[in-house]
């Protein structure tokens, strides 16, 4: 991959990589919430800028997030984001105690993030042959703006190549949703492209 902006062939390849990884993640999330059906939107490829992420993470609303680093064959970051109420519902579906509705940053949510992100990277690894693993998740809470600015500051955005984004929907009453972001560094994106022959 020679250009800073992926060409159409590379964008198609990235969408397929994201689709496989997020499909694995959706299956893992379904198992974690008692077999509830989990759907994902078609993954999108976005520029690595805070203003491209902010409209997707509730803006001024309260959210809960899990941030992880990608290690191994590529480097980069992963971010899972839920509206705060959806995070509470997810914890309840997992059968975990949320202490009467207090802080939703529960160990169960960290475990869920670890399992889901590991599943995503396993899917990407199966497609590319790269060895990938996530670091332990860091749990964050605040407004969408606070999460995005903390996760993707200017110096990190400069190192990032693209943002792979997908929305999850858990079939539940009320329905639950969240966002999943995979943000490979520029060098990591080049390795991804080489691994699939581009």
C-alpha positions in Angstrom: 0.0 0.0 0.0 1.8 3.1 -1.2 -0.7 5.9 -0.9 -1.8 7.6 2.3 -5.4 7.2 1.1 -6.4 3.7 0.2 -7.5 3.1 -3.3 -10.8 1.4 -4.2 -9.3 -2.1 -4.3 -7.7 -1.6 -0.9 -10.9 -0.2 0.5 -12.8 -3.3 -0.7 -10.2 -5.5 0.9 -10.4 -3.5 4.2 -14.1 -3.9 4.3 -13.8 -7.6 3.8 -11.2 -7.9 6.6 -13.4 -5.9 8.9 -16.4 -8.0 7.9 -14.7 -11.2 8.9 -13.3 -9.8 12.1 -16.5 -8.2 13.2 -18.5 -11.3 12.3 -16.3 -13.3 14.6 -16.8 -10.6 17.3 -20.6 -10.6 16.9 -20.6 -14.4 17.4 -18.5 -14.1 20.5 -20.7 -11.3 21.9 -23.8 -13.4 21.3 -22.3 -16.2 23.4 -21.4 -13.7 26.1 -25.0 -12.5 26.4 -26.7 -15.8 26.6 -27.2 -16.6 23.0 -29.1 -13.4 22.1 -28.9 -12.7 18.4 -26.3 -10.1 17.5 -26.3 -8.4 14.1 -23.6 -6.1 12.7 -24.0 -3.3 10.1 -21.7 -3.5 7.0 -18.3 -2.2 8.3 -17.2 1.2 7.1 -13.7 2.6 6.4 -13.3 6.1 7.8 -10.5 8.6 8.0 -8.6 8.6 11.3 -9.9 11.9 12.7 -11.9 12.6 15.8 -14.6 14.4 13.8 -15.2 11.1 11.9 -15.7 9.1 15.1 -17.5 11.6 17.3 -20.9 11.5 15.5 -20.9 7.7 16.0 -20.3 7.6 19.8 -23.2 9.7 21.1 -21.5 13.1 21.0 -22.4 14.7 24.3 -24.1 11.6 25.7 -22.7 9.4 28.4 -20.8 6.3 27.1 -18.8 3.4 28.4 -15.8 2.2 26.3 -13.1 -0.4 26.4 -9.8 0.6 24.7 -7.1 -2.0 23.7 -3.9 -2.0 21.8 -3.2 -4.5 19.0 0.0 -6.4 19.2 1.8 -9.0 17.0 1.8 -8.9 13.2 0.4 -5.4 13.1 0.0 -2.6 15.6 -2.9 -0.3 16.3 -5.9 0.2 18.6 -9.3 -1.2 19.1 -12.2 0.6 20.8 -15.6 -0.8 21.9 -18.2 1.9 22.8 -21.7 1.6 24.3 -24.2 4.1 25.5 -24.1 3.9 29.3 -27.6 2.4 29.6 -26.8 -0.2 27.0 -23.6 -1.1 28.9 -25.7 -1.7 32.0 -28.1 -3.9 30.0 -25.2 -5.9 28.6 -23.8 -6.5 32.1 -27.3 -7.6 33.3 -27.6 -10.0 30.3 -24.3 -11.6 31.4 -25.8 -12.2 34.8 -23.4 -9.9 36.6 -24.3 -7.7 39.6 -24.2 -4.0 38.8 -24.5 -2.9 42.4 -28.0 -1.4 42.0 -27.1 0.5 38.8 -23.9 2.2 40.0 -20.8 2.5 37.9 -21.1 0.1 34.9 -17.4 -0.3 34.5 -17.6 -3.8 35.9 -15.1 -6.6 35.5 -17.7 -8.4 33.4 -17.6 -5.6 30.8 -13.8 -5.9 30.7 -14.0 -9.6 30.1 -16.6 -9.1 27.4 -14.4 -6.6 25.7 -11.4 -9.0 25.9 -13.4 -11.9 24.4 -15.0 -9.8 21.7 -11.7 -8.1 20.6 -9.8 -11.4 20.7 -12.5 -13.0 18.5 -12.2 -10.1 16.0 -8.4 -10.4 15.8 -8.7 -14.2 15.4 -10.9 -13.6 12.4 -8.5 -11.2 10.9 -5.6 -13.5 11.6 -7.4 -16.4 9.9 -7.7 -14.3 6.8 -4.3 -12.8 6.7 -2.0 -15.4 8.5 -0.8 -12.7 10.9 -0.4 -13.4 14.6 -2.5 -10.9 16.4 -3.6 -10.3 20.0 -5.1 -7.5 22.1 -3.7 -6.1 25.3 -5.9 -6.1 28.4 -8.7 -3.6 28.0 -8.7 -0.2 29.7 -12.3 0.8 30.7 -13.3 4.4 30.2 -16.5 6.4 30.8 -17.5 9.9 30.0 -19.1 11.8 27.1 -18.5 10.6 23.6 -16.3 13.7 23.1 -14.1 12.8 26.1 -13.7 9.2 24.9 -12.8 10.1 21.4 -10.4 12.9 22.3 -8.7 10.7 24.8 -8.5 7.7 22.6 -7.4 9.4 19.3 -5.3 12.5 20.2 -3.6 14.3 17.3 -0.3 12.4 17.6 -2.1 9.1 17.5 -4.3 10.1 14.6 -1.2 11.0 12.6 0.1 7.5 13.1 -3.2 5.8 12.2 -4.1 4.8 8.6 -7.9 4.3 8.7 -10.7 3.5 11.1 -12.7 0.3 10.5 -16.1 0.8 12.1 -19.1 -1.4 12.6 -22.3 -1.1 14.6 -23.6 -4.0 16.7 -27.2 -4.6 17.5 -28.2 -7.2 20.1 -31.8 -8.4 19.7 -33.2 -7.7 23.2 -36.0 -5.7 24.8 -35.0 -2.9 24.8 -32.6 -3.4 21.8 -28.9 -2.8 22.6 -26.3 -1.4 20.3 -22.7 -0.4 20.4 -19.8 0.6 18.1 -16.6 -1.3 17.3 -13.5 0.4 16.0 -10.3 -1.1 14.7 -7.6 1.4 14.0 -4.4 0.0 12.5 -1.3 2.1 12.4 0.0 3.0 8.9 2.8 0.3 9.1 0.2 -2.2 10.3 -2.1 -1.4 7.4 0.7 -2.0 4.9 1.3 -5.4 6.4 -2.4 -6.2 6.2 -2.4 -5.4 2.5 0.7 -7.4 1.8 -0.7 -10.4 3.8 -3.7 -10.6 1.4 -1.6 -10.0 -1.7 -2.1 -6.3 -2.4 
